[in-house]
Amino acid sequence: MVSSSMMFRAALVLSAVGIGLVLANWYVKPDAWPAWTAALAMFAVMLAALRVPRLAVRSTMAATAARSLDQITTAVVFAALMMGIPLALTLARSYGLVDGSDLARRSTGVLIGLFLAMLGNVMPKNVPPLSSGCDGARQQAFHRLAGWTWVLCGLASAVAWLVLPIDLAGTAAVVLAATAMAVTIVHLVRLATRARTKPVTD
Amino acid sequence: MNKVFKALSDPTRRRVLQLLRERPMSAGELSDHFVVSKPTMSAHFAVLQEAGLIESEKTGRTIVYRLVMSVLEETLLGFAQTFGWGPDSERRGRVVGGKVPKRPVKGEA
């Protein structure tokens, strides 16, 4: 497992590399300045997302707060990768180092798929406490099902971006994400309905 | 990750995880499924908690355990169950009806 501090450093380095790539792209293609400005703004938001919550919970780091910070850091790492890889490929294309306009889209698609799988992986770990009054067994079953659904959807989406033709891959990824969303919502509604209709036993 | 592998290498702990898949259970309920002593069960719970596979919550005088396994950890549990990981794998065959027999104590016949 990668430690929190290593992930934090990775997030900072990747964001810095991303900003460098944006500036390099801006230098090569100055006429696309609105896109580069937006990319710089996104990296600024990511850096703020890394720093601001840490300042808020500085000394009293409860386990839940630490877990939330780790999740933010991981999300920033993935976001920086999702933006950095297409930026690097665009720059490489400008210099004639890489052929193929699909490469940036495919790599972003694969990364998004892997990110969904990673989110699904940790979903069963984020169950609410039993003292919150919810039905522990049903909550657990829902989180497990949602976790498996998103892991399988994410992996399938990543594979689709790798092997299918580019247009078909986009459609397949959307269909997979919509299916996973529908499965999760249906089970969430069933969970809420059962909780409301639970008979009072006193 | 080493802690996870260590936790999954024991058939008793794997059985605990399987039981917790159904629903959260108290320490007493879980212990009823095994013929090992309560201190031994507590040690197993501690290993599982240290690995981050289960969480405990105190409600009144009972401690309720519940599963907090990621999908990857659950997959590893499935592999461990199928291929019988760990030094205790030979004891797998002796887990009958959810009961794991006590380890023979030195000097016992």
Interface residues (C-beta under 8 A of the other chain):
Chain A: M1 G120 N121 V122 M123 P124 K125 V127 P129 L130 S131 G136 A137 Q140 R144 G147 W148 V151
Chain B: M1 R21 E22 R23 P24 G52 E57 T59 V64 R66 L67 V68 M69 S70 V71 L72 E74
